[in-house]
Amino acid sequence: MHCIVPAAEEILDKEYPVLDHGFVRLVDYLGSDQRIVQSARVSYGEGTKTYRQDKGLINYLLRNDHTSPFEQVVFTFHVKMPIFVARQWTRHRTARMNEISGRYSVMKDEVYVPSPDCIALQSEDNKQGRSQEPVSQEIADEVRSVMREDAERAFANYHKLLDMGIAREISRIDLPLSLYTEFYWEIDLHNLFHFLKLRLDGHAQYEIREYAKVMLEIVRCVCPIATEAFENHKLNGRSFSGREMEAIKAMIEGKECPLEKREKEIFLEKLR
């Protein structure tokens, strides 16, 4: 049975803005919560039942990592983002994508310049991230000015090379990582949930988290039951190792925690 979701139909092709020039757009979808339960029940010849029963089944499937029914639901997005975000994005190799090419197209003069509250010093306890506290307005203004000046110079030279007749594939070489790119991205719900779990995590870079937040709300329009189950069991849930389970048991029994210092730090962070 072909699944039509009224809430999803309302947002098809709608651009949801992200960052200063980016967006996320739902181009198409295949399936819904009903497709998940139909797929799960096909082995014994039963389809959609009551809302309560379907919700219980979807929660059971997600909680117990029965992933194949979620692969029956597929999303196609059109996304526009800075190249440095796209390079993080394409590490998720379980999707199909087609990106705009600077060999065929003249790239737009659009770059990402962080807002002042997103500019911070290097974190002292996170080798790959920024500090939680933004820099002063004066420093932020200077940083933004440097970024804009560099981008303007890069674009001026890019168009100069194009005007000289230099090939587009060569002229684009010096364009910055802050340049915006676009691509179509098709992915099934199981792998999309995995992407969202990683990219909504507080340790993910701010810019890609902003895209993940928008995509989560789009997915909610198509599969509200599955999205709620994902948030409950995966996004906001935590798994514990065997050693951590021993620590939980020790805490309940009032005994000393058996974990080493670093293990204990990670364990307590999960509890927080």
C-alpha positions as CSV (number, residue, x, y, z in Angstrom):
1,M,0.0,0.0,0.0
2,H,1.3,3.4,-1.0
3,C,1.7,5.6,2.1
4,I,0.6,9.3,2.0
5,V,1.3,11.4,5.1
6,P,-0.7,14.7,5.1
7,A,1.8,16.4,7.4
8,A,4.7,15.4,5.1
9,E,2.8,16.5,1.9
10,E,2.5,20.0,3.4
11,I,6.2,20.4,3.7
12,L,7.4,18.9,0.5
13,D,9.8,21.2,-1.3
14,K,9.7,23.8,1.5
15,E,13.1,25.3,2.3
16,Y,14.0,25.3,6.0
17,P,16.8,27.9,6.5
18,V,20.0,26.8,8.3
19,L,23.0,29.0,9.1
20,D,23.3,32.2,7.0
21,H,22.8,30.8,3.5
22,G,22.0,27.1,3.9
23,F,18.8,25.1,3.9
24,V,17.2,21.7,4.1
25,R,14.4,20.6,1.8
26,L,12.4,17.4,1.8
27,V,12.2,16.4,-1.9
28,D,10.4,13.1,-1.5
29,Y,9.7,10.3,0.9
30,L,8.7,6.6,0.6
31,G,6.8,5.0,3.5
32,S,5.7,6.1,7.0
33,D,5.1,4.6,10.4
34,Q,2.5,2.3,8.7
35,R,5.2,1.0,6.3
36,I,7.4,0.1,9.3
37,V,4.7,-2.0,11.0
38,Q,3.5,-3.5,7.7
39,S,7.1,-4.7,7.0
40,A,7.5,-6.1,10.5
41,R,4.2,-8.0,10.5
42,V,4.5,-9.4,6.9
43,S,6.2,-12.6,8.2
44,Y,2.9,-13.6,9.8
45,G,0.5,-12.0,7.4
46,E,-0.8,-9.1,9.5
47,G,-0.6,-5.4,8.7
48,T,-1.5,-2.1,10.5
49,K,-3.5,-2.6,13.7
50,T,-4.6,0.1,16.2
51,Y,-2.5,3.2,16.9
52,R,-1.6,1.8,20.3
53,Q,-0.5,-1.5,19.0
54,D,1.5,0.0,16.2
55,K,3.2,2.4,18.6
56,G,4.1,-0.5,20.9
57,L,5.5,-2.5,18.0
58,I,7.7,0.4,16.7
59,N,9.0,1.0,20.2
60,Y,9.8,-2.7,20.6
61,L,11.6,-2.8,17.2
62,L,13.7,0.2,18.0
63,R,14.5,-0.7,21.5
64,N,15.7,-4.2,20.5
65,D,17.6,-3.0,17.4
66,H,15.3,-4.8,14.8
67,T,16.5,-2.4,12.1
68,S,15.3,-3.8,8.8
69,P,11.6,-2.5,9.0
70,F,13.0,1.0,9.4
71,E,15.0,0.5,6.2
72,Q,11.7,0.3,4.3
73,V,11.2,4.1,4.8
74,V,13.3,6.3,2.5
75,F,13.9,10.1,2.5
76,T,15.3,12.3,-0.3
77,F,16.7,15.7,0.9
78,H,18.1,18.7,-1.0
79,V,20.6,20.3,1.3
80,K,22.8,23.4,1.0
81,M,25.7,23.8,3.4
82,P,29.4,24.9,3.7
83,I,31.9,22.5,2.2
84,F,33.5,21.8,5.6
85,V,30.1,20.6,6.9
86,A,29.6,18.5,3.7
87,R,32.9,16.8,4.3
88,Q,31.7,15.7,7.8
89,W,28.4,14.8,6.3
90,T,29.8,12.4,3.6
91,R,31.6,10.3,6.2
92,H,28.1,8.7,6.6
93,R,28.5,6.3,3.7
94,T,25.1,4.6,3.9
95,A,23.3,7.2,1.7
96,R,23.2,8.0,-1.9
97,M,24.1,11.6,-3.0
98,N,24.7,13.8,-6.0
99,E,26.5,17.1,-5.5
100,I,26.8,20.2,-7.5
101,S,30.0,20.2,-9.5
102,G,32.3,23.2,-9.9
103,R,33.6,21.6,-13.1
104,Y,30.2,22.1,-14.7
105,S,28.8,25.1,-12.8
106,V,30.1,28.6,-11.8
107,M,29.9,28.5,-8.1
108,K,27.9,31.2,-6.3
109,D,29.7,33.9,-4.3
110,E,28.3,32.5,-1.0
111,V,30.3,31.6,2.1
112,Y,29.5,30.8,5.7
113,V,30.6,33.5,8.2
114,P,29.8,32.4,11.8
115,S,27.7,34.6,13.9
116,P,29.5,36.3,16.8
117,D,28.0,33.9,19.4
118,C,29.5,31.0,17.5
119,I,33.1,32.2,17.6
120,A,35.1,30.8,20.4
121,L,38.7,29.8,21.4
122,Q,40.0,26.3,21.1
123,S,38.6,24.1,23.9
124,E,41.2,23.2,26.6
125,D,39.7,19.7,27.2
126,N,38.5,18.9,23.7
127,K,41.2,18.6,21.0
128,Q,38.6,18.8,18.1
129,G,36.2,21.4,19.4
130,R,35.7,25.0,20.5
131,S,35.2,26.4,24.0
132,Q,31.6,26.8,25.3
133,E,32.2,30.5,25.9
134,P,32.2,32.9,22.9
135,V,34.9,35.5,22.5
136,S,34.3,39.2,23.1
137,Q,32.3,41.1,20.5
138,E,35.5,43.0,19.5
139,I,37.4,39.8,18.7
140,A,34.3,38.3,17.0
141,D,34.0,41.3,14.7
142,E,37.7,41.0,13.8
143,V,37.4,37.3,13.0
144,R,34.3,37.9,10.9
145,S,36.1,40.7,9.1
146,V,39.1,38.5,8.3
147,M,36.8,35.8,7.0
148,R,34.8,38.1,4.8
149,E,37.9,39.8,3.3
150,D,39.5,36.4,2.5
151,A,36.3,35.2,0.8
152,E,36.0,38.4,-1.2
153,R,39.6,38.1,-2.4
154,A,39.1,34.4,-3.3
155,F,35.9,35.2,-5.3
156,A,37.6,38.1,-7.1
157,N,40.4,35.9,-8.2
158,Y,38.0,33.1,-9.1
159,H,36.1,35.3,-11.5
160,K,39.3,36.8,-12.8
161,L,40.5,33.3,-13.8
162,L,37.1,32.5,-15.4
163,D,37.2,35.8,-17.4
164,M,40.6,34.7,-18.7
165,G,39.0,31.6,-20.0
166,I,40.7,29.3,-17.5
167,A,38.7,26.0,-17.1
168,R,36.2,26.0,-14.3
169,E,37.8,22.9,-12.8
170,I,41.0,24.8,-12.3
171,S,39.5,28.2,-11.4
172,R,37.7,26.7,-8.4
173,I,40.8,25.3,-6.8
174,D,41.5,28.3,-4.4
175,L,37.9,28.7,-3.3
176,P,37.5,28.4,0.5
177,L,36.1,25.6,2.7
178,S,33.4,28.1,3.8
179,L,32.0,28.0,0.2
180,Y,28.4,26.7,0.1
181,T,27.7,23.5,-1.8
182,E,24.5,21.6,-2.6
183,F,23.5,18.0,-3.0
184,Y,20.6,15.6,-3.1
185,W,20.8,13.0,-0.3
186,E,18.8,9.8,-0.2
187,I,18.8,7.6,2.9
188,D,16.6,5.0,4.7
189,L,15.2,5.7,8.1
190,H,17.4,3.3,10.0
191,N,20.6,4.9,8.7
192,L,19.1,8.4,9.1
193,F,18.4,7.8,12.7
194,H,22.1,6.7,13.1
195,F,23.2,9.9,11.4
196,L,20.9,12.0,13.7
197,K,22.1,10.3,16.9
198,L,25.7,11.2,16.0
199,R,25.1,14.7,14.7
200,L,22.7,15.8,17.4
201,D,25.2,14.8,20.1
202,G,26.7,17.7,22.0
203,H,30.2,16.7,20.9
204,A,29.3,17.2,17.2
205,Q,30.3,20.5,15.6
206,Y,27.7,23.2,16.0
207,E,27.1,23.8,12.3
208,I,26.2,20.2,11.5
209,R,24.0,20.0,14.6
210,E,21.9,22.8,13.2
211,Y,21.2,20.8,10.1
212,A,20.5,17.7,12.1
213,K,17.9,19.6,14.3
214,V,16.0,20.6,11.2
215,M,16.1,17.2,9.7
216,L,14.8,15.6,12.9
217,E,11.7,17.8,12.7
218,I,11.2,16.9,9.0
219,V,11.4,13.2,9.9
220,R,8.9,13.8,12.7
221,C,6.3,15.0,10.1
222,V,6.7,11.7,8.1
223,C,7.1,9.2,11.0
224,P,6.0,10.7,14.3
225,I,5.8,7.4,16.2
226,A,9.2,6.2,15.0
227,T,10.8,9.6,15.8
228,E,9.4,9.6,19.3
229,A,10.7,6.1,19.8
230,F,14.1,7.1,18.4
231,E,14.3,10.1,20.8
232,N,13.3,7.9,23.8
233,H,15.4,4.8,23.2
234,K,18.4,6.1,21.1
235,L,18.9,9.8,21.1
236,N,18.2,10.4,24.8
237,G,18.9,6.9,26.0
238,R,22.3,5.5,27.1
239,S,23.9,2.1,26.9
240,F,26.3,0.8,29.6
241,S,29.2,-1.6,29.3
242,G,29.6,-4.7,31.5
243,R,32.0,-2.8,33.8
244,E,29.5,0.1,34.1
245,M,26.7,-2.4,34.9
246,E,29.0,-3.6,37.7
247,A,29.3,0.0,38.9
248,I,25.5,0.5,38.9
249,K,25.1,-2.7,40.9
250,A,27.7,-1.5,43.4
251,M,26.0,1.9,43.7
252,I,22.7,0.2,44.5
253,E,24.3,-2.0,47.1
254,G,26.2,0.9,48.6
255,K,29.6,-0.4,47.7
256,E,32.6,1.4,46.3
257,C,32.6,2.1,42.5
258,P,35.0,-0.5,40.8
259,L,35.8,1.8,37.8
260,E,39.2,3.4,37.1
261,K,39.4,7.2,37.0
262,R,38.8,7.7,33.3
263,E,36.2,5.0,33.2
264,K,34.4,6.6,36.1
265,E,34.4,10.0,34.4
266,I,32.8,8.6,31.3
267,F,30.3,6.6,33.4
268,L,29.3,9.7,35.4
269,E,28.9,11.7,32.3
270,K,26.4,9.2,30.9
271,L,24.4,9.4,34.2
272,R,24.4,13.2,34.0
